[in-house]
């Protein structure tokens, strides 16, 4: 094959869904197994397996192809999942997600998950922004010790504006890192 051309990995679809609007997607490689992990939501309602805009997780294995759509055990299906972002460090995969409701995309918090040895763990529960219209994004990273960080639109109000705030997540607790990022006004 030509190394300069894009090719489809497995079948052309993720699992058994049929959709006219897959969005907000991210992709990571499990550092232990080499399996691809995809996180996304299905924007519309045509033949979706999970509820509209719920967090969909699919896995790719070279022997079996893409798995059927699933989600993270224990995650409420009624939460809309926006801006999934992965970070891979050591033997762990971290996934940050903005939770929104069905009323105009109002953020009702963020969650950080860890995937390790085939198991998902909710590291934070829902935290951060409430009643904030988020049209932006979020970011996930980890330091050299494997401690995860998330930067999100938050309820920290400075001069009447919502700002971007970084959180460090240790022992299941997200804690703010300093003050909001200067000049990071986010749409209300």
Secondary structure, DSSP 8 states (H G I E B T S, - for coil): --TTS----SSSSSTT---S-EEEEEEEE-TTT--EEEEEEE-S-TT-SS-TT--EEEEEETTTEE---B--TT--TTSEEEEEEEEEETTEEEEEEEEE-TTTSEEEEEEEEEEETTEEEESS-SBS--SEE--S--EEEE-TT--EEEEEEEEEEETTEEEEEEEEEETTEEEE-SS--TT--B--
